[in-house]
Every structure is written in C-alpha cells, then in structure tokens.
Amino acid sequence: MTTPPTVVFGGTGFLGAVLVRELVESGRPARLVARRPRWPSWAEDSDPLEILEADIRDPRRVAEALEGAGAVVNATSLYVASRNVGFEDIHVTAAAALARQVREAGIERLVQLSGIGASRDSASAYVRARAHGEIAVMDALPKAVILRPSVLFGRNDSFLSNLARLTRLPAIPLFGQGHNRLQPVHVVDVARAIVRLTGADRPERYLFELGGADILSYREVLSLVMQHLGRERPLVPLPFAAWHALARGLGWLPEPPLTRDQVILMQSDNLVSEGVGTFADLGMQPRTLRESLPACLPDI
Ligand SMILES: NC(=O)c1ccc[n+]([C@@H]2O[C@H](COP(=O)([O-])OP(=O)(O)OC[C@H]3O[C@@H](n4cnc5c(N)ncnc54)[C@H](OP(=O)(O)O)[C@@H]3O)[C@@H](O)[C@H]2O)c1
C-alpha cells in the first residue's frame, strides 16, 4: 500500500520549503501547497512530490489539496496585515476552516504552526490572532497539534541575515537594553520535528514549544554574529518608545521593514515554557546557534 501524502500549506515558505524537502528525503510523499507554488530546485522528477496552487481561504481549492492526504501541516504565514488581509483572516478564520475540512475529510493529523508567546492578552494584534487561532483550531479538531517555535534561523533566513546586515552600520541600535532573551531554533530541527509529528510513531501530546539549545539575549546574539563576521561595532540602547515611533512612521509603506507587532515581540522573552511538549518528547536534541552560524552565514 502506498503512503498517503503529507500536505504542506505554505510549502514554499522558509519553514515549509525545508519541511517538504525533509519529508521527501525521508521517503514520505509530500504535496506542496501555496498561492504561487514552485517546483523546488533540489527535487527530481521521480521524487514523491506534487505541487498544487491554492489559497488557504478558498474552501474548494483546500478540499482538492486535502484529497487522499494522510496528514496536513499549516505553515502559512502573515506577518504584516494590510487593507486586503488581516491577521484574523489567515491565523484564525482560515486556520479554523482548514481544521474543519481536515476533520470532515477524516484525516488523522493536522499540525498548526503558531509561535511561542501566543496570548489573547498581548498588546500585539499578531500575537492575539495566533492565540485565537490556536483555540479555533482546537475547537474544530481537538486532536490537532499546535506547534509553537521560537524564532527560526537557518541558511537564507531573515533573522541572522538581517542582523548581519545591521553589522554594516557604524553602530547598532538595540531594542531597549537588548536584554530580552530568545531561544533561536534551527529551521531543519523544527522541520524534522514535524516529520515525526506527522509520522506513524508520534507522541500523544497536542502542544509543543520548540526552542534551540542556546538561550541568548538579543545583545548576545548580535555579539555572536559580529564575532563570526569579524566586525566590532558599539551596541547602542534605544528606548522602545523610539522604536514604536519608528514603526508608526514606517507603517505607511506597503511592506514596512519594521512593524509595531515586531517591536512588541522584542519587549519580552521568547522562551520555551514549562509543561509543554519539547524536542525531548520527540527524542531530539536541537542544535545550537553558536555552532550553526558558519553554515548559516557563509558568504557575508
Ligand atoms: N519564521 C519564524 O521565525 C517563525 C517563528 C515562529 C513561528 N513561525 C510560524 O511558522 C509558520 C511558517 O513561517 P515562515 O516564516 O516559514 O513563513 P513564510 O516564509 O512567510 O512563508 C509563508 C508561506 O505561506 C504561503 N501563504 C501565505 N499566504 C497564503 C494563503 N493565503 N494561502 C496559501 N498559502 C499562503 C506562502 O506562499 P504564497 O505567498 O505563494 O502563497 C509561503 O509558502 C508561520 O505560521 C509562522 O507564523 C515562524
């Protein structure tokens, strides 16, 4: 009997693309879904891979994408809301509708991507939508797995590449004092965790938080990046009020490089909490940012 495909919504994204590759390389059929899907450059014609064009907000296209599926992963994202599409549309309404369709299709497993710190009480509309989305998905499909990663890094990421770009400045402005702590996690580790969570031998847990092996302040991450690149720059604390004013000013751009929600996220720690599923429950040891830097920022 052939293994049914794992459907990856957001299969061209930073995480989704790595997940699709990990699935195929582990011998599992994958179906890559996005609004503008592309055949990955690494893939051979003979690979167990299909690509399908669908907007997650279109139930008819979603139904086609789910046909014959064994598992589903929702790795779509929306980081900047616009007049046409808001956080609630993607992270709550579309995520819950997908979960309902997964249930109605009798598919055993759905992994819904969220993020560490998801909270209904957050000052950030993005973070609130993530929390409402988790609840709506669990209501629609109580056996769904909610997966909250910390900030993702890897080759061609935006996290480390943006920090590397900052080191070209004569001095680097910090969010506040730069003391907020992060637990950056390698994108391949998260993808491999999802391969396990959608496989036959999966743990009976429904909430996972995945953080990397290093807990580092923003200041420490910047120092590691500078050390790796052989650049030394002064780190200059900048009050959050100034960052909020900057984000407000940039808010008029169609694709602002900094948003209010990103500033709010930098005002608190982003760490794995107690009592949730972790890499350990999947028998995995995540890698460290320190050791991964040379591979992630090779030619900058
Ligand atoms: N990156 C991080 O550091 C991080 C940290 C914590 C949590 N997460 C979560 O992990 C998930 C994946 O994040 P990512 O950074 O990999 O995202 P990403 O790189 O922005 O990729 C988003 C993917 O979603 C697809 N997409 C967007 N809107 C869609 C729609 N309406 N219908 C169908 N597909 C759509 C995009 O392709 P098209 O535009 O072609 O449709 C793309 O494949 C998200 O839920 C994110 O919140 C990410």
The ligand as an SDF file (V2000), in Angstrom:
LIG
                    3D

 48 52  0  0  0  0  0  0  0  0999 V2000
    9.9750   32.4120   10.7110 N   0  0  0  0  0  0  0  0  0  0  0  0
    9.9760   32.4080   12.0460 C   0  0  0  0  0  0  0  0  0  0  0  0
   10.9370   32.8310   12.7190 O   0  0  0  0  0  0  0  0  0  0  0  0
    8.7790   31.8480   12.7880 C   0  0  0  0  0  0  0  0  0  0  0  0
    8.8140   31.8080   14.1940 C   0  0  0  0  0  0  0  0  0  0  0  0
    7.7100   31.2910   14.8850 C   0  0  0  0  0  0  0  0  0  0  0  0
    6.6120   30.8310   14.1840 C   0  0  0  0  0  0  0  0  0  0  0  0
    6.6030   30.8700   12.8210 N   0  0  0  0  0  0  0  0  0  0  0  0
    5.4130   30.3740   12.1250 C   0  0  0  0  0  0  0  0  0  0  0  0
    5.7790   29.3330   11.2230 O   0  0  0  0  0  0  0  0  0  0  0  0
    4.9350   29.3860   10.0720 C   0  0  0  0  0  0  0  0  0  0  0  0
    5.7850   29.4710    8.8120 C   0  0  0  0  0  0  0  0  0  0  0  0
    6.5300   30.6720    8.8680 O   0  0  0  0  0  0  0  0  0  0  0  0
    7.5740   31.0810    7.7170 P   0  0  0  0  0  0  0  0  0  0  0  0
    8.4650   32.1030    8.2990 O   0  0  0  0  0  0  0  0  0  0  0  0
    8.1510   29.8420    7.0990 O   0  0  0  0  0  0  0  0  0  0  0  0
    6.5910   31.7890    6.6710 O   0  0  0  0  0  0  0  0  0  0  0  0
    6.9520   32.4210    5.2390 P   0  0  0  0  0  0  0  0  0  0  0  0
    8.3830   32.1980    4.8860 O   0  0  0  0  0  0  0  0  0  0  0  0
    6.4270   33.8140    5.2370 O   0  0  0  0  0  0  0  0  0  0  0  0
    6.0780   31.5330    4.2250 O   0  0  0  0  0  0  0  0  0  0  0  0
    4.6990   31.6300    4.1640 C   0  0  0  0  0  0  0  0  0  0  0  0
    4.1410   30.5810    3.2320 C   0  0  0  0  0  0  0  0  0  0  0  0
    2.7110   30.6710    3.2710 O   0  0  0  0  0  0  0  0  0  0  0  0
    2.1980   30.8000    1.9420 C   0  0  0  0  0  0  0  0  0  0  0  0
    0.9780   31.5840    2.0400 N   0  0  0  0  0  0  0  0  0  0  0  0
    0.8360   32.8380    2.5300 C   0  0  0  0  0  0  0  0  0  0  0  0
   -0.4510   33.2270    2.4550 N   0  0  0  0  0  0  0  0  0  0  0  0
   -1.1490   32.1700    1.9270 C   0  0  0  0  0  0  0  0  0  0  0  0
   -2.5030   31.9430    1.5970 C   0  0  0  0  0  0  0  0  0  0  0  0
   -3.4340   32.8960    1.7640 N   0  0  0  0  0  0  0  0  0  0  0  0
   -2.8590   30.7360    1.0810 N   0  0  0  0  0  0  0  0  0  0  0  0
   -1.9310   29.7810    0.8790 C   0  0  0  0  0  0  0  0  0  0  0  0
   -0.6310   29.9340    1.1700 N   0  0  0  0  0  0  0  0  0  0  0  0
   -0.2390   31.1240    1.6690 C   0  0  0  0  0  0  0  0  0  0  0  0
    3.3430   31.4760    1.1530 C   0  0  0  0  0  0  0  0  0  0  0  0
    3.3110   31.2170   -0.2410 O   0  0  0  0  0  0  0  0  0  0  0  0
    2.4290   32.1190   -1.2520 P   0  0  0  0  0  0  0  0  0  0  0  0
    2.7250   33.5510   -0.8760 O   0  0  0  0  0  0  0  0  0  0  0  0
    2.9020   31.7280   -2.6190 O   0  0  0  0  0  0  0  0  0  0  0  0
    1.0310   31.7250   -1.0170 O   0  0  0  0  0  0  0  0  0  0  0  0
    4.5450   30.7500    1.7700 C   0  0  0  0  0  0  0  0  0  0  0  0
    4.6780   29.4640    1.2040 O   0  0  0  0  0  0  0  0  0  0  0  0
    4.0010   30.5840   10.2790 C   0  0  0  0  0  0  0  0  0  0  0  0
    2.8070   30.1680   10.8830 O   0  0  0  0  0  0  0  0  0  0  0  0
    4.7910   31.4450   11.2460 C   0  0  0  0  0  0  0  0  0  0  0  0
    3.9740   32.3140   11.9870 O   0  0  0  0  0  0  0  0  0  0  0  0
    7.6650   31.3590   12.1050 C   0  0  0  0  0  0  0  0  0  0  0  0
  1  2  1  0
  2  3  2  0
  2  4  1  0
  4  5  1  0
  4 48  2  0
  5  6  2  0
  6  7  1  0
  7  8  2  0
  8  9  1  0
  8 48  1  0
  9 10  1  0
  9 46  1  0
 10 11  1  0
 11 12  1  0
 11 44  1  0
 12 13  1  0
 13 14  1  0
 14 15  2  0
 14 16  1  0
 14 17  1  0
 17 18  1  0
 18 19  2  0
 18 20  1  0
 18 21  1  0
 21 22  1  0
 22 23  1  0
 23 24  1  0
 23 42  1  0
 24 25  1  0
 25 26  1  0
 25 36  1  0
 26 27  1  0
 26 35  1  0
 27 28  2  0
 28 29  1  0
 29 30  1  0
 29 35  2  0
 30 31  1  0
 30 32  2  0
 32 33  1  0
 33 34  2  0
 34 35  1  0
 36 37  1  0
 36 42  1  0
 37 38  1  0
 38 39  2  0
 38 40  1  0
 38 41  1  0
 42 43  1  0
 44 45  1  0
 44 46  1  0
 46 47  1  0
M  CHG  2   8   1  16  -1
M  END
$$$$
